[in-house]
Amino acid sequence: MAQYEVTWAGFGGQGIMVAGQLLAYTGIKEGKQVCWIPSYGPEMRGGTAYCTVVISENRIGSPIIRTPQAACVFNRPSFDKFVPTIRPGGLLLVNSSLIDVTTDRTDITELLVPANDMAIKAGSGKATNVAMLGAFVGATGIVDYNNLVAVFKEKLGRKKELLSINLQVIKEGYDLGRTIHKKGVKV
């Protein structure tokens, strides 16, 4: 992996920024070069929100991403906006709990992640973002799963009542992502 770029997109309140930050912190823990850039709509909750994360073994020349290798989309407006930007050969993770369409692109790999359903089944709808994060890490192997869990515990482990739920959901997402990683998704 020379450099990997991913866009996380949804609406405010879905944990988009937290998922991107956890990925970035994990990259930093592994000694990689990392850039995380948030972008918000004018609303506090329910407005558009997305962030980009660049992880590299080398110095990052520019944090601006126009055609990422991957996108993790949490809602339909984000699907419509960001799917066309993924470069050929890239990866698309779709929160299939809220998005009832799939892409017609044949030049990317698509993984449907029922993130909301996974989170609610585990006991907290607030774990949707970690389901997607786990699936992304499982699909790409961009960071080590054990390092991701360690960073998660360090950054968000204070909420003991939610910790076991989040760890369960991140593992379920990771296992789902591994199903396509084993099929040879390129990082």
N, C-alpha and C positions, 0 to 999 in steps of 0.2 A: 504494500500500500504506500504509494507516494503521498497522495492527498485524497481525502474523502469529504464530500460536501452533501449536507442533508438539510432540507427545509421541513420544519414542523409547523403545521397550520391548522387553525380551527377558530373558535370564538372564545372571547374572554371568559375565564372561569373553568375552562377545560384542562388547565394545567400544562398548556403548551410550553410556556416559558420554563416551568420547572423541569419538564422532560428534557428540554434542550440544555438547561444548566447541568442537570445530572450527567448527561452524556459528556458535556464539556469538562466537568470536574473529573470524571473518570479518565478521560484522555490526559488531563494534567497529571493525575495520579500515576499514570503509566509513562510519564516523561515525554509525552508528545506535544507538539505545537498545536494550540487550540485557539479558535476564534468563535465567539458566540455573539450574535447581533440580534436584539429584539426589535420588533416592529408592532405597534399597536394602532388600532383604530381609535377614533375619538371617544368611544364609550368605555366605561370602566369594566362592566360585565356584559357579556352578550355581543360586544362588538368584535370586529375582526382582530385576530392576533396571529402573528407568526414570528418565527425566529429561524435563523440559519446557524448551523454549526459546521465549522471546518476543522477537521482533524488531520494532522500531517506529521510525517516523520521529519520533514524539513521545514524550513522557515516558510511561512505563509505570505505569498506575494500580495494578495488582495483579499480582503474579507467579503467583497461583493460577489454574490453568486447569482448568475442569470440562468444557468442550466445545471442544476445540481444532479448528482448521481442518484439521489433518492429524495422522496418526499413522503412524509407521514401526515396524512390528512384526516381530520377528525369530523368534518362536516361537509355538506354538499357544496356550499359556496367555495370552500377551500379546494375541494376536488376539481371543480370547474376551472378555478384559477391556476392551480399549480400542476395538474397532470400534464398539460402541454409543455411545461418547462423542463421536465425531466429529460436528461440526455438519453439517446439510444443506448440500450444495454443496461439501463438503470433499474431502479427498484421503486415500487409504489406500495406503501402500506395504507390500507383503507380501513377506517373504523366502520365495519359493516353493520354495526348496531344502528348507526344513524344514516348511513349512505347506502341507498338501495340500487345503485348502478355500479357497473364495472366499466373499465376502460376498453375502448376498441383498439387501443394501441397494441401491436404485436411485437414491438421492438423493446419492450420493457417487461420485467417480471412484476406481477401483481400478487400481493398477499392480503387476503381479507381477514381482518382481525375483529372479532365481535367484542371490542374493548369494553363498551358500556355493559354488555351482558355479563362478561367475565367479572367485572368489578362489582356489579350488583349481586351476582351469585355468591361472591366471596364475602359480601357484607358491607361494602361501601362504594357508592357510585363515584366517589372522589378518586378512586384508584384507576380510572380509565386511562389516564396518561401513562401510568407505569406499565399497564398491559401493553400499550403501543411501544413503549421504550424497551421492554423485555423482548417483544417480537422483533424490533429493529436490531437489537444487539444479537439475538439468536440468528437472524437471517444474514447478517453481515459479518459478525465476528470482529467488528471494528475495534471493540474494546473487550476485555476479559469479563465474563459474567461475574466472577467472584469479586473483582475490583468494583464492578457496578454495584453489587450488593453492599460492599463495604462503604462505598461513597454514600449510598442511600441511607444506610444506618447512621453514618456520621452527620449527614446534612438534615435528615428528616426523622431520625430515630427518637426524638423527644416525645413524639405523640405515640406513646406505648400502646394505646388501645387500637391504633390503626396500623402499627408496625407489622404484625403478623398477617393482616389482610393484605397489605401492600406487598410483602415478601411472597405471599402465595400467588398474587396476581402477576407480579413481575416474572415469577418462575413459569407460570402457565403461558404467559406471552412468549417468554424465551423458548420454551419447548415448541410452541407453534412456529416460531421463526426458524428454528433448527430444521423443520421439515423442508423448507426450501433451500436452506444453506447446504443441506446434504445433496441437493439436486445440482449444486454447482453454481450458485449465484456468485458472480465475480465482485470482489471488493476492490 
